[in-house]
Amino acid sequence: ASFHSARAAEKLQKADVKYQDKPKDGKDCDDCMHFVAGATPKAMGTCKVVEGAVSPHGYCAAFTPKPKNRS
C-alpha cells in the first residue's frame, strides 16, 4: 500500500525494480521501450514506469526491449 497520490503510485520506486546506473548483460535503459530520452543522448532521462531520473545506460528489472522492426 502506498500513501502517495494515485498518480505517483502508478510509478515504481527504483528500489522495487533494482535500478542501477550501469547496464546489465548488455541491456540498458536507452534500449528499453519505457525509457524517455533526455535533451541529449547522454543526458539523464525519465521512465514511463519508474519514478525519478534514469541514466540512458542504467538498467532495472522492468527492462523491456524496444521492438526490433523499427528502422
PyMOL Python script that loads the backbone (N, CA, C, O; Angstrom):
from pymol import cmd

cmd.read_pdbstr("""\
ATOM      1  N   ALA A   1       0.841  -1.197   0.000  1.00  0.00           N
ATOM      2  CA  ALA A   1       0.000   0.000   0.000  1.00  0.00           C
ATOM      3  C   ALA A   1       0.873   1.242   0.000  1.00  0.00           C
ATOM      4  O   ALA A   1       1.925   1.283   0.638  1.00  0.00           O
ATOM      5  N   SER A   2       0.421   2.247  -0.722  1.00  0.00           N
ATOM      6  CA  SER A   2       1.195   3.477  -0.848  1.00  0.00           C
ATOM      7  C   SER A   2       0.410   4.661  -0.307  1.00  0.00           C
ATOM      8  O   SER A   2      -0.816   4.694  -0.412  1.00  0.00           O
ATOM      9  N   PHE A   3       1.103   5.628   0.267  1.00  0.00           N
ATOM     10  CA  PHE A   3       0.455   6.818   0.796  1.00  0.00           C
ATOM     11  C   PHE A   3       0.529   7.976  -0.192  1.00  0.00           C
ATOM     12  O   PHE A   3       0.059   9.075   0.105  1.00  0.00           O
ATOM     13  N   HIS A   4       1.112   7.741  -1.361  1.00  0.00           N
ATOM     14  CA  HIS A   4       1.229   8.794  -2.374  1.00  0.00           C
ATOM     15  C   HIS A   4      -0.110   8.981  -3.083  1.00  0.00           C
ATOM     16  O   HIS A   4      -1.024   8.171  -2.934  1.00  0.00           O
ATOM     17  N   SER A   5      -0.210  10.062  -3.855  1.00  0.00           N
ATOM     18  CA  SER A   5      -1.417  10.261  -4.649  1.00  0.00           C
ATOM     19  C   SER A   5      -1.527   9.144  -5.685  1.00  0.00           C
ATOM     20  O   SER A   5      -0.543   8.458  -5.963  1.00  0.00           O
ATOM     21  N   ALA A   6      -2.685   8.960  -6.243  1.00  0.00           N
ATOM     22  CA  ALA A   6      -2.908   7.883  -7.209  1.00  0.00           C
ATOM     23  C   ALA A   6      -1.948   8.005  -8.388  1.00  0.00           C
ATOM     24  O   ALA A   6      -1.452   6.994  -8.884  1.00  0.00           O
ATOM     25  N   ARG A   7      -1.682   9.221  -8.840  1.00  0.00           N
ATOM     26  CA  ARG A   7      -0.795   9.410  -9.990  1.00  0.00           C
ATOM     27  C   ARG A   7       0.625   8.948  -9.676  1.00  0.00           C
ATOM     28  O   ARG A   7       1.235   8.239 -10.476  1.00  0.00           O
ATOM     29  N   ALA A   8       1.155   9.341  -8.527  1.00  0.00           N
ATOM     30  CA  ALA A   8       2.512   8.958  -8.144  1.00  0.00           C
ATOM     31  C   ALA A   8       2.615   7.454  -7.887  1.00  0.00           C
ATOM     32  O   ALA A   8       3.654   6.847  -8.149  1.00  0.00           O
ATOM     33  N   ALA A   9       1.551   6.862  -7.380  1.00  0.00           N
ATOM     34  CA  ALA A   9       1.567   5.447  -7.033  1.00  0.00           C
ATOM     35  C   ALA A   9       1.675   4.554  -8.266  1.00  0.00           C
ATOM     36  O   ALA A   9       2.050   3.387  -8.153  1.00  0.00           O
ATOM     37  N   GLU A  10       1.351   5.092  -9.439  1.00  0.00           N
ATOM     38  CA  GLU A  10       1.425   4.300 -10.660  1.00  0.00           C
ATOM     39  C   GLU A  10       2.867   3.963 -11.034  1.00  0.00           C
ATOM     40  O   GLU A  10       3.117   2.944 -11.679  1.00  0.00           O
ATOM     41  N   LYS A  11       3.821   4.812 -10.633  1.00  0.00           N
ATOM     42  CA  LYS A  11       5.222   4.550 -10.962  1.00  0.00           C
ATOM     43  C   LYS A  11       5.885   3.721  -9.871  1.00  0.00           C
ATOM     44  O   LYS A  11       5.575   3.864  -8.688  1.00  0.00           O
ATOM     45  N   LEU A  12       6.796   2.861 -10.283  1.00  0.00           N
ATOM     46  CA  LEU A  12       7.528   2.008  -9.353  1.00  0.00           C
ATOM     47  C   LEU A  12       8.708   2.767  -8.770  1.00  0.00           C
ATOM     48  O   LEU A  12       9.263   3.654  -9.419  1.00  0.00           O
ATOM     49  N   GLN A  13       9.090   2.423  -7.556  1.00  0.00           N
ATOM     50  CA  GLN A  13      10.279   3.015  -6.957  1.00  0.00           C
ATOM     51  C   GLN A  13      11.512   2.280  -7.483  1.00  0.00           C
ATOM     52  O   GLN A  13      11.449   1.086  -7.777  1.00  0.00           O
ATOM     53  N   LYS A  14      12.637   2.999  -7.600  1.00  0.00           N
ATOM     54  CA  LYS A  14      13.865   2.391  -8.119  1.00  0.00           C
ATOM     55  C   LYS A  14      14.258   1.135  -7.340  1.00  0.00           C
ATOM     56  O   LYS A  14      14.691   0.148  -7.935  1.00  0.00           O
ATOM     57  N   ALA A  15      14.111   1.165  -6.030  1.00  0.00           N
ATOM     58  CA  ALA A  15      14.478   0.007  -5.206  1.00  0.00           C
ATOM     59  C   ALA A  15      13.613  -1.208  -5.541  1.00  0.00           C
ATOM     60  O   ALA A  15      14.089  -2.342  -5.493  1.00  0.00           O
ATOM     61  N   ASP A  16      12.349  -0.975  -5.880  1.00  0.00           N
ATOM     62  CA  ASP A  16      11.434  -2.073  -6.184  1.00  0.00           C
ATOM     63  C   ASP A  16      11.832  -2.840  -7.440  1.00  0.00           C
ATOM     64  O   ASP A  16      11.563  -4.035  -7.562  1.00  0.00           O
ATOM     65  N   VAL A  17      12.479  -2.138  -8.376  1.00  0.00           N
ATOM     66  CA  VAL A  17      12.873  -2.773  -9.641  1.00  0.00           C
ATOM     67  C   VAL A  17      14.388  -2.975  -9.742  1.00  0.00           C
ATOM     68  O   VAL A  17      14.921  -3.279 -10.809  1.00  0.00           O
ATOM     69  N   LYS A  18      15.077  -2.794  -8.586  1.00  0.00           N
ATOM     70  CA  LYS A  18      16.530  -2.975  -8.525  1.00  0.00           C
ATOM     71  C   LYS A  18      17.269  -2.123  -9.569  1.00  0.00           C
ATOM     72  O   LYS A  18      18.187  -2.599 -10.237  1.00  0.00           O
ATOM     73  N   TYR A  19      16.849  -0.848  -9.698  1.00  0.00           N
ATOM     74  CA  TYR A  19      17.502   0.065 -10.641  1.00  0.00           C
ATOM     75  C   TYR A  19      18.979   0.237 -10.305  1.00  0.00           C
ATOM     76  O   TYR A  19      19.362   0.314  -9.138  1.00  0.00           O
ATOM     77  N   GLN A  20      19.802   0.295 -11.355  1.00  0.00           N
ATOM     78  CA  GLN A  20      21.238   0.577 -11.194  1.00  0.00           C
ATOM     79  C   GLN A  20      21.661   1.526 -12.305  1.00  0.00           C
ATOM     80  O   GLN A  20      21.021   1.581 -13.355  1.00  0.00           O
ATOM     81  N   ASP A  21      22.747   2.280 -12.075  1.00  0.00           N
ATOM     82  CA  ASP A  21      23.218   3.272 -13.049  1.00  0.00           C
ATOM     83  C   ASP A  21      24.137   2.697 -14.113  1.00  0.00           C
ATOM     84  O   ASP A  21      24.771   3.451 -14.851  1.00  0.00           O
ATOM     85  N   LYS A  22      24.222   1.363 -14.206  1.00  0.00           N
ATOM     86  CA  LYS A  22      25.051   0.750 -15.237  1.00  0.00           C
ATOM     87  C   LYS A  22      24.276  -0.379 -15.908  1.00  0.00           C
ATOM     88  O   LYS A  22      23.361  -0.945 -15.310  1.00  0.00           O
ATOM     89  N   PRO A  23      24.637  -0.710 -17.148  1.00  0.00           N
ATOM     90  CA  PRO A  23      23.911  -1.764 -17.864  1.00  0.00           C
ATOM     91  C   PRO A  23      24.085  -3.130 -17.207  1.00  0.00           C
ATOM     92  O   PRO A  23      25.013  -3.334 -16.425  1.00  0.00           O
ATOM     93  N   LYS A  24      23.204  -4.047 -17.522  1.00  0.00           N
ATOM     94  CA  LYS A  24      23.312  -5.422 -17.043  1.00  0.00           C
ATOM     95  C   LYS A  24      23.134  -6.356 -18.232  1.00  0.00           C
ATOM     96  O   LYS A  24      22.134  -6.278 -18.945  1.00  0.00           O
ATOM     97  N   ASP A  25      24.098  -7.232 -18.441  1.00  0.00           N
ATOM     98  CA  ASP A  25      24.035  -8.212 -19.530  1.00  0.00           C
ATOM     99  C   ASP A  25      23.781  -7.552 -20.884  1.00  0.00           C
ATOM    100  O   ASP A  25      23.054  -8.093 -21.716  1.00  0.00           O
ATOM    101  N   GLY A  26      24.390  -6.369 -21.102  1.00  0.00           N
ATOM    102  CA  GLY A  26      24.240  -5.672 -22.372  1.00  0.00           C
ATOM    103  C   GLY A  26      22.912  -4.948 -22.540  1.00  0.00           C
ATOM    104  O   GLY A  26      22.643  -4.390 -23.603  1.00  0.00           O
ATOM    105  N   LYS A  27      22.086  -4.952 -21.510  1.00  0.00           N
ATOM    106  CA  LYS A  27      20.790  -4.269 -21.575  1.00  0.00           C
ATOM    107  C   LYS A  27      20.902  -2.942 -20.838  1.00  0.00           C
ATOM    108  O   LYS A  27      21.353  -2.898 -19.693  1.00  0.00           O
ATOM    109  N   ASP A  28      20.492  -1.863 -21.494  1.00  0.00           N
ATOM    110  CA  ASP A  28      20.466  -0.585 -20.788  1.00  0.00           C
ATOM    111  C   ASP A  28      19.217   0.208 -21.151  1.00  0.00           C
ATOM    112  O   ASP A  28      18.531  -0.097 -22.127  1.00  0.00           O
ATOM    113  N   CYS A  29      18.940   1.221 -20.355  1.00  0.00           N
ATOM    114  CA  CYS A  29      17.667   1.939 -20.437  1.00  0.00           C
ATOM    115  C   CYS A  29      17.353   2.490 -21.824  1.00  0.00           C
ATOM    116  O   CYS A  29      16.193   2.478 -22.238  1.00  0.00           O
ATOM    117  N   ASP A  30      18.372   2.979 -22.560  1.00  0.00           N
ATOM    118  CA  ASP A  30      18.049   3.546 -23.872  1.00  0.00           C
ATOM    119  C   ASP A  30      17.643   2.496 -24.905  1.00  0.00           C
ATOM    120  O   ASP A  30      17.258   2.845 -26.021  1.00  0.00           O
ATOM    121  N   ASP A  31      17.725   1.219 -24.547  1.00  0.00           N
ATOM    122  CA  ASP A  31      17.219   0.151 -25.413  1.00  0.00           C
ATOM    123  C   ASP A  31      15.855  -0.361 -24.942  1.00  0.00           C
ATOM    124  O   ASP A  31      15.337  -1.338 -25.484  1.00  0.00           O
ATOM    125  N   CYS A  32      15.280   0.292 -23.941  1.00  0.00           N
ATOM    126  CA  CYS A  32      14.015  -0.146 -23.346  1.00  0.00           C
ATOM    127  C   CYS A  32      12.858   0.708 -23.840  1.00  0.00           C
ATOM    128  O   CYS A  32      13.001   1.920 -24.002  1.00  0.00           O
ATOM    129  N   MET A  33      11.720   0.082 -24.078  1.00  0.00           N
ATOM    130  CA  MET A  33      10.551   0.813 -24.567  1.00  0.00           C
ATOM    131  C   MET A  33       9.969   1.775 -23.535  1.00  0.00           C
ATOM    132  O   MET A  33       9.185   2.652 -23.898  1.00  0.00           O
ATOM    133  N   HIS A  34      10.330   1.636 -22.259  1.00  0.00           N
ATOM    134  CA  HIS A  34       9.808   2.520 -21.218  1.00  0.00           C
ATOM    135  C   HIS A  34      10.632   3.798 -21.057  1.00  0.00           C
ATOM    136  O   HIS A  34      10.176   4.745 -20.417  1.00  0.00           O
ATOM    137  N   PHE A  35      11.857   3.838 -21.636  1.00  0.00           N
ATOM    138  CA  PHE A  35      12.767   4.972 -21.446  1.00  0.00           C
ATOM    139  C   PHE A  35      12.302   6.192 -22.229  1.00  0.00           C
ATOM    140  O   PHE A  35      11.914   6.082 -23.392  1.00  0.00           O
ATOM    141  N   VAL A  36      12.344   7.353 -21.586  1.00  0.00           N
ATOM    142  CA  VAL A  36      12.039   8.625 -22.229  1.00  0.00           C
ATOM    143  C   VAL A  36      13.331   9.434 -22.227  1.00  0.00           C
ATOM    144  O   VAL A  36      13.803   9.858 -21.172  1.00  0.00           O
ATOM    145  N   ALA A  37      13.903   9.648 -23.414  1.00  0.00           N
ATOM    146  CA  ALA A  37      15.213  10.284 -23.536  1.00  0.00           C
ATOM    147  C   ALA A  37      15.233  11.713 -23.020  1.00  0.00           C
ATOM    148  O   ALA A  37      14.233  12.429 -23.081  1.00  0.00           O
ATOM    149  N   GLY A  38      16.387  12.110 -22.514  1.00  0.00           N
ATOM    150  CA  GLY A  38      16.601  13.485 -22.075  1.00  0.00           C
ATOM    151  C   GLY A  38      16.941  14.373 -23.269  1.00  0.00           C
ATOM    152  O   GLY A  38      16.743  13.977 -24.417  1.00  0.00           O
ATOM    153  N   ALA A  39      17.454  15.577 -22.997  1.00  0.00           N
ATOM    154  CA  ALA A  39      17.735  16.565 -24.031  1.00  0.00           C
ATOM    155  C   ALA A  39      18.815  16.111 -25.014  1.00  0.00           C
ATOM    156  O   ALA A  39      18.778  16.466 -26.193  1.00  0.00           O
ATOM    157  N   THR A  40      19.775  15.326 -24.522  1.00  0.00           N
ATOM    158  CA  THR A  40      20.831  14.794 -25.385  1.00  0.00           C
ATOM    159  C   THR A  40      20.949  13.294 -25.114  1.00  0.00           C
ATOM    160  O   THR A  40      20.455  12.818 -24.092  1.00  0.00           O
ATOM    161  N   PRO A  41      21.601  12.536 -26.016  1.00  0.00           N
ATOM    162  CA  PRO A  41      21.722  11.091 -25.804  1.00  0.00           C
ATOM    163  C   PRO A  41      22.392  10.695 -24.484  1.00  0.00           C
ATOM    164  O   PRO A  41      22.111   9.624 -23.946  1.00  0.00           O
ATOM    165  N   LYS A  42      23.284  11.561 -23.954  1.00  0.00           N
ATOM    166  CA  LYS A  42      23.975  11.229 -22.711  1.00  0.00           C
ATOM    167  C   LYS A  42      23.298  11.809 -21.469  1.00  0.00           C
ATOM    168  O   LYS A  42      23.684  11.493 -20.343  1.00  0.00           O
ATOM    169  N   ALA A  43      22.281  12.665 -21.677  1.00  0.00           N
ATOM    170  CA  ALA A  43      21.598  13.306 -20.550  1.00  0.00           C
ATOM    171  C   ALA A  43      20.725  12.297 -19.814  1.00  0.00           C
ATOM    172  O   ALA A  43      20.295  11.296 -20.387  1.00  0.00           O
ATOM    173  N   MET A  44      20.470  12.575 -18.537  1.00  0.00           N
ATOM    174  CA  MET A  44      19.533  11.761 -17.773  1.00  0.00           C
ATOM    175  C   MET A  44      18.155  11.883 -18.418  1.00  0.00           C
ATOM    176  O   MET A  44      17.758  12.955 -18.875  1.00  0.00           O
ATOM    177  N   GLY A  45      17.448  10.779 -18.442  1.00  0.00           N
ATOM    178  CA  GLY A  45      16.093  10.784 -18.973  1.00  0.00           C
ATOM    179  C   GLY A  45      15.119  10.405 -17.883  1.00  0.00           C
ATOM    180  O   GLY A  45      15.440  10.459 -16.696  1.00  0.00           O
ATOM    181  N   THR A  46      13.926  10.019 -18.295  1.00  0.00           N
ATOM    182  CA  THR A  46      12.935   9.545 -17.350  1.00  0.00           C
ATOM    183  C   THR A  46      12.387   8.219 -17.860  1.00  0.00           C
ATOM    184  O   THR A  46      12.743   7.761 -18.946  1.00  0.00           O
ATOM    185  N   CYS A  47      11.531   7.622 -17.075  1.00  0.00           N
ATOM    186  CA  CYS A  47      10.966   6.326 -17.406  1.00  0.00           C
ATOM    187  C   CYS A  47       9.456   6.381 -17.279  1.00  0.00           C
ATOM    188  O   CYS A  47       8.924   7.067 -16.407  1.00  0.00           O
ATOM    189  N   LYS A  48       8.765   5.657 -18.151  1.00  0.00           N
ATOM    190  CA  LYS A  48       7.302   5.620 -18.097  1.00  0.00           C
ATOM    191  C   LYS A  48       6.793   4.834 -16.890  1.00  0.00           C
ATOM    192  O   LYS A  48       5.656   5.032 -16.464  1.00  0.00           O
ATOM    193  N   VAL A  49       7.618   3.945 -16.335  1.00  0.00           N
ATOM    194  CA  VAL A  49       7.141   3.091 -15.244  1.00  0.00           C
ATOM    195  C   VAL A  49       7.917   3.217 -13.937  1.00  0.00           C
ATOM    196  O   VAL A  49       7.458   2.731 -12.904  1.00  0.00           O
ATOM    197  N   VAL A  50       9.098   3.868 -13.964  1.00  0.00           N
ATOM    198  CA  VAL A  50       9.913   4.008 -12.756  1.00  0.00           C
ATOM    199  C   VAL A  50      10.051   5.484 -12.391  1.00  0.00           C
ATOM    200  O   VAL A  50      10.275   6.327 -13.260  1.00  0.00           O
ATOM    201  N   GLU A  51       9.918   5.788 -11.115  1.00  0.00           N
ATOM    202  CA  GLU A  51       9.978   7.151 -10.595  1.00  0.00           C
ATOM    203  C   GLU A  51      11.389   7.727 -10.707  1.00  0.00           C
ATOM    204  O   GLU A  51      12.373   7.008 -10.537  1.00  0.00           O
ATOM    205  N   GLY A  52      11.483   9.027 -10.991  1.00  0.00           N
ATOM    206  CA  GLY A  52      12.756   9.730 -10.916  1.00  0.00           C
ATOM    207  C   GLY A  52      13.560   9.731 -12.199  1.00  0.00           C
ATOM    208  O   GLY A  52      13.150   9.150 -13.204  1.00  0.00           O
ATOM    209  N   ALA A  53      14.713  10.392 -12.157  1.00  0.00           N
ATOM    210  CA  ALA A  53      15.611  10.468 -13.307  1.00  0.00           C
ATOM    211  C   ALA A  53      16.342   9.140 -13.481  1.00  0.00           C
ATOM    212  O   ALA A  53      16.743   8.505 -12.505  1.00  0.00           O
ATOM    213  N   VAL A  54      16.509   8.732 -14.738  1.00  0.00           N
ATOM    214  CA  VAL A  54      17.226   7.489 -15.017  1.00  0.00           C
ATOM    215  C   VAL A  54      18.318   7.722 -16.049  1.00  0.00           C
ATOM    216  O   VAL A  54      18.169   8.543 -16.954  1.00  0.00           O
ATOM    217  N   SER A  55      19.403   6.998 -15.904  1.00  0.00           N
ATOM    218  CA  SER A  55      20.509   7.076 -16.856  1.00  0.00           C
ATOM    219  C   SER A  55      20.159   6.308 -18.120  1.00  0.00           C
ATOM    220  O   SER A  55      19.550   5.241 -18.034  1.00  0.00           O
ATOM    221  N   PRO A  56      20.534   6.828 -19.311  1.00  0.00           N
ATOM    222  CA  PRO A  56      20.308   6.060 -20.536  1.00  0.00           C
ATOM    223  C   PRO A  56      21.057   4.724 -20.508  1.00  0.00           C
ATOM    224  O   PRO A  56      20.709   3.788 -21.227  1.00  0.00           O
ATOM    225  N   HIS A  57      22.094   4.655 -19.661  1.00  0.00           N
ATOM    226  CA  HIS A  57      22.866   3.416 -19.549  1.00  0.00           C
ATOM    227  C   HIS A  57      22.600   2.692 -18.235  1.00  0.00           C
ATOM    228  O   HIS A  57      23.403   1.866 -17.801  1.00  0.00           O
ATOM    229  N   GLY A  58      21.477   3.003 -17.608  1.00  0.00           N
ATOM    230  CA  GLY A  58      21.052   2.296 -16.416  1.00  0.00           C
ATOM    231  C   GLY A  58      20.336   1.011 -16.794  1.00  0.00           C
ATOM    232  O   GLY A  58      20.240   0.658 -17.970  1.00  0.00           O
ATOM    233  N   TYR A  59      19.835   0.315 -15.778  1.00  0.00           N
ATOM    234  CA  TYR A  59      19.103  -0.933 -16.001  1.00  0.00           C
ATOM    235  C   TYR A  59      18.196  -1.182 -14.809  1.00  0.00           C
ATOM    236  O   TYR A  59      18.534  -0.821 -13.682  1.00  0.00           O
ATOM    237  N   CYS A  60      17.048  -1.797 -15.050  1.00  0.00           N
ATOM    238  CA  CYS A  60      16.224  -2.269 -13.952  1.00  0.00           C
ATOM    239  C   CYS A  60      15.442  -3.499 -14.371  1.00  0.00           C
ATOM    240  O   CYS A  60      15.439  -3.873 -15.543  1.00  0.00           O
ATOM    241  N   ALA A  61      14.780  -4.126 -13.411  1.00  0.00           N
ATOM    242  CA  ALA A  61      14.048  -5.365 -13.648  1.00  0.00           C
ATOM    243  C   ALA A  61      12.847  -5.173 -14.570  1.00  0.00           C
ATOM    244  O   ALA A  61      12.319  -6.156 -15.090  1.00  0.00           O
ATOM    245  N   ALA A  62      12.403  -3.939 -14.788  1.00  0.00           N
ATOM    246  CA  ALA A  62      11.273  -3.683 -15.692  1.00  0.00           C
ATOM    247  C   ALA A  62      11.718  -3.561 -17.149  1.00  0.00           C
ATOM    248  O   ALA A  62      10.905  -3.257 -18.023  1.00  0.00           O
ATOM    249  N   PHE A  63      13.017  -3.799 -17.416  1.00  0.00           N
ATOM    250  CA  PHE A  63      13.546  -3.675 -18.780  1.00  0.00           C
ATOM    251  C   PHE A  63      12.700  -4.475 -19.772  1.00  0.00           C
ATOM    252  O   PHE A  63      12.463  -5.669 -19.589  1.00  0.00           O
ATOM    253  N   THR A  64      12.250  -3.785 -20.831  1.00  0.00           N
ATOM    254  CA  THR A  64      11.503  -4.415 -21.920  1.00  0.00           C
ATOM    255  C   THR A  64      12.116  -3.924 -23.224  1.00  0.00           C
ATOM    256  O   THR A  64      12.030  -2.735 -23.530  1.00  0.00           O
ATOM    257  N   PRO A  65      12.738  -4.816 -24.004  1.00  0.00           N
ATOM    258  CA  PRO A  65      13.423  -4.356 -25.222  1.00  0.00           C
ATOM    259  C   PRO A  65      12.462  -3.666 -26.189  1.00  0.00           C
ATOM    260  O   PRO A  65      11.306  -4.064 -26.334  1.00  0.00           O
ATOM    261  N   LYS A  66      12.974  -2.617 -26.849  1.00  0.00           N
ATOM    262  CA  LYS A  66      12.188  -1.968 -27.892  1.00  0.00           C
ATOM    263  C   LYS A  66      11.966  -2.974 -29.026  1.00  0.00           C
ATOM    264  O   LYS A  66      12.811  -3.840 -29.252  1.00  0.00           O
ATOM    265  N   PRO A  67      10.850  -2.872 -29.734  1.00  0.00           N
ATOM    266  CA  PRO A  67      10.651  -3.754 -30.893  1.00  0.00           C
ATOM    267  C   PRO A  67      11.768  -3.556 -31.906  1.00  0.00           C
ATOM    268  O   PRO A  67      12.170  -2.425 -32.182  1.00  0.00           O
ATOM    269  N   LYS A  68      12.270  -4.659 -32.461  1.00  0.00           N
ATOM    270  CA  LYS A  68      13.418  -4.590 -33.362  1.00  0.00           C
ATOM    271  C   LYS A  68      13.043  -4.182 -34.782  1.00  0.00           C
ATOM    272  O   LYS A  68      13.926  -3.840 -35.569  1.00  0.00           O
ATOM    273  N   ASN A  69      11.774  -4.207 -35.129  1.00  0.00           N
ATOM    274  CA  ASN A  69      11.387  -3.971 -36.510  1.00  0.00           C
ATOM    275  C   ASN A  69      11.385  -2.519 -36.944  1.00  0.00           C
ATOM    276  O   ASN A  69      10.965  -2.214 -38.061  1.00  0.00           O
ATOM    277  N   ARG A  70      11.852  -1.599 -36.073  1.00  0.00           N
ATOM    278  CA  ARG A  70      11.947  -0.202 -36.473  1.00  0.00           C
ATOM    279  C   ARG A  70      13.246   0.043 -37.202  1.00  0.00           C
ATOM    280  O   ARG A  70      14.262  -0.583 -36.902  1.00  0.00           O
ATOM    281  N   SER A  71      13.218   0.973 -38.182  1.00  0.00           N
ATOM    282  CA  SER A  71      14.452   1.286 -38.904  1.00  0.00           C
ATOM    283  C   SER A  71      15.128   2.509 -38.317  1.00  0.00           C
ATOM    284  O   SER A  71      16.183   2.921 -38.799  1.00  0.00           O
TER     285      SER A  71
END
""", "prot")
cmd.dss("prot")
cmd.show_as("cartoon", "prot")
cmd.util.cbc("prot")
cmd.orient("prot")
